[in-house]
């Protein structure tokens, strides 16, 4: 997975890059289909905004944006938003299976215990 960081109207410190990589890599490690991530940091007066664009396999394109007075706060909140979006997208794919073929783990354990 490739994470590119771009800044608009500001310079990015190494601490900021490390924080972005740490937050996003912890979120994106659970999703192996992700190919490319582009992070755009923007500062305009007192607004610090961040935009994350994720490209994944099967033409998936997911975006998350946030802005606040603190860039670190924006990074944390956009990581949470991205995690929710990716989880929802993964659950959509799993939910397309026919319900008659699904067996819950608890039901299979009960069936094994009650069989003679």
LOKOL-139213 format. One record per residue (C-alpha): residue in three letters; x, y, z. Coordinates in steps of 0.25 Angstrom, whole numbers, plus 5000, padded with zeros to 4 digits. Example, Ala and Ser with C-alpha at 12.3 -4.5 7.8 and 13.67 -1.06 7.14 Angstrom:
// LOKOL-139213
ALA504949825031 SER505549965029 
END
This chain:
// LOKOL-139213
UNK500050005000 UNK500550144996 UNK500250265005 UNK500550394998 UNK500450525006 UNK500250665000 UNK500150795006 UNK499450925002 UNK499851055007 UNK500750995018 UNK502050915020 UNK501850775026 UNK502750745038 UNK503350605040 UNK502550585052 UNK501250615044 UNK501650515034 UNK501950405045 UNK500550435051 UNK499850425038 UNK500550295035 UNK500350235049 UNK498850265049 UNK498550225034 UNK499350095035 UNK498650055047 UNK497350075040 UNK497750015027 UNK498449895031 UNK497049825033 UNK496749845018 UNK497749765009 UNK497049814996 UNK497549954997 UNK498549994986 UNK498750144988 UNK498450254998 UNK498650404996 UNK498550505007 UNK498350655005 UNK498650745017 UNK498150885015 UNK498351005024 UNK497551135022 UNK497551235033 UNK497051165045 UNK496451045038 UNK497250915037 UNK496650825027 UNK497050685023 UNK496550595011 UNK496850455009 UNK496550384996 UNK496650234996 UNK496750144983 UNK496449994985 UNK496349874976 UNK495049864968 UNK494950014965 UNK494650054979 UNK494850194982 UNK494650244996 UNK494850385001 UNK494750445015 UNK494950595019 UNK494950675032 UNK495350815037 UNK495650875051 UNK496550975058 UNK497650865060 UNK498250775050 UNK498550665059 UNK497050665063 UNK496650665048 UNK497550545045 UNK496950465057 UNK495550495053 UNK495750465038 UNK496350335042 UNK495150295049 UNK494250335038 UNK495050255028 UNK495050135037 UNK493450145037 UNK493350155022 UNK494350045019 UNK493649955030 UNK492249985024 UNK492749955010 UNK493349825014 UNK492049785021 UNK491249815008 UNK492049705001 UNK491849605012 UNK490349625013 UNK490049584999 UNK490149435002 UNK488849365003 UNK488449355018 UNK488049205016 UNK489549165014 UNK490049245026 UNK490249175039 UNK490449245052 UNK491649195060 UNK490749185073 UNK489749095065 UNK490749005060 UNK491348985074 UNK489948955080 UNK489648855069 UNK490948775072 UNK490648775087 UNK489248725085 UNK489548615075 UNK489648475081 
END
